[in-house]
Amino acid sequence: MSYYRKLYDAFEKSFYLSVTAGILVSSCLGGITAMIVLMKGFGPVQMVQVFLITCVCMGYNTAVLAGLKPKPVYHILLASVLTNLSVILFNAVV
């Protein structure tokens, strides 16, 4: 069984616990990412990055509040975490 499938099965099994933890992780990681971006300055590039961060974090919160099924919520959480980590890595390199 793949690692993705194991994580998804655990997410689905305890869905309400997982979405609560996901909201905390997504929001905290988004806040940390926004802080890192804004430490680089307040130019147009940074503002686009902050907009992207805000959209993906709010997208996950919206998916949870809308009561979507576990699979799309899980995918949106992965997208949120991966986007935030990508922006952090981009700002660490540049």
C-alpha positions as CSV (number, residue, x, y, z in Angstrom):
1,M,0.0,0.0,0.0
2,S,1.3,3.4,-0.9
3,Y,2.2,6.1,1.6
4,Y,-0.4,8.4,0.1
5,R,-3.1,5.7,0.6
6,K,-2.0,5.1,4.2
7,L,-2.2,8.8,5.0
8,Y,-5.6,9.1,3.3
9,D,-7.0,6.1,5.1
10,A,-5.9,7.6,8.5
11,F,-7.4,11.0,7.5
12,E,-10.7,9.4,6.4
13,K,-10.9,7.1,9.5
14,S,-10.8,10.0,11.9
15,F,-12.1,12.7,9.6
16,Y,-13.3,15.3,12.2
17,L,-10.1,15.1,14.2
18,S,-8.1,15.3,11.0
19,V,-9.9,18.4,9.7
20,T,-9.4,20.1,13.0
21,A,-5.7,19.4,13.0
22,G,-5.6,20.4,9.3
23,I,-7.1,23.8,10.0
24,L,-4.4,24.4,12.7
25,V,-1.6,23.2,10.4
26,S,-2.8,25.1,7.3
27,S,-3.4,28.3,9.2
28,C,-0.2,28.3,11.3
29,L,1.9,27.3,8.3
30,G,0.2,30.0,6.2
31,G,1.0,32.6,8.9
32,I,4.6,31.5,9.1
33,T,4.9,31.6,5.3
34,A,3.4,35.1,5.1
35,M,5.8,36.3,7.8
36,I,8.8,34.9,5.8
37,V,7.6,36.5,2.6
38,L,7.0,39.9,4.2
39,M,10.4,39.8,5.8
40,K,11.8,40.1,2.2
41,G,9.9,43.3,1.5
42,F,6.6,44.7,0.4
43,G,6.9,44.7,-3.4
44,P,4.5,43.3,-6.0
45,V,6.2,39.9,-6.0
46,Q,5.8,39.6,-2.2
47,M,2.1,40.7,-2.4
48,V,1.4,38.1,-5.1
49,Q,2.9,35.4,-2.9
50,V,0.9,36.6,0.2
51,F,-2.3,36.5,-2.0
52,L,-1.5,32.9,-3.1
53,I,-0.8,31.9,0.5
54,T,-4.1,33.4,1.7
55,C,-6.1,31.8,-1.1
56,V,-4.8,28.3,-0.5
57,C,-5.2,28.5,3.3
58,M,-8.7,30.0,3.0
59,G,-9.5,27.4,0.4
60,Y,-8.9,24.6,2.8
61,N,-10.9,26.3,5.6
62,T,-13.8,26.9,3.1
63,A,-13.7,23.2,2.0
64,V,-14.0,22.1,5.6
65,L,-16.8,24.6,6.4
66,A,-18.7,23.6,3.2
67,G,-18.8,20.0,4.4
68,L,-17.1,18.5,1.4
69,K,-16.4,14.8,1.3
70,P,-13.0,13.6,2.8
71,K,-11.2,13.1,-0.5
72,P,-11.4,16.7,-1.8
73,V,-10.7,18.1,1.6
74,Y,-7.6,15.9,1.9
75,H,-6.4,17.0,-1.5
76,I,-6.9,20.7,-0.7
77,L,-5.0,20.2,2.5
78,L,-2.1,18.7,0.6
79,A,-2.2,21.5,-1.9
80,S,-2.2,24.1,0.9
81,V,0.8,22.5,2.7
82,L,2.8,21.9,-0.4
83,T,2.1,25.5,-1.7
84,N,3.2,27.0,1.6
85,L,6.3,24.8,1.7
86,S,7.1,25.7,-1.9
87,V,6.9,29.5,-1.1
88,I,9.1,29.0,1.9
89,L,11.7,27.2,-0.1
90,F,11.5,29.8,-2.9
91,N,12.1,32.6,-0.4
92,A,14.9,30.7,1.2
93,V,16.7,30.3,-2.1
94,V,16.0,33.8,-3.6
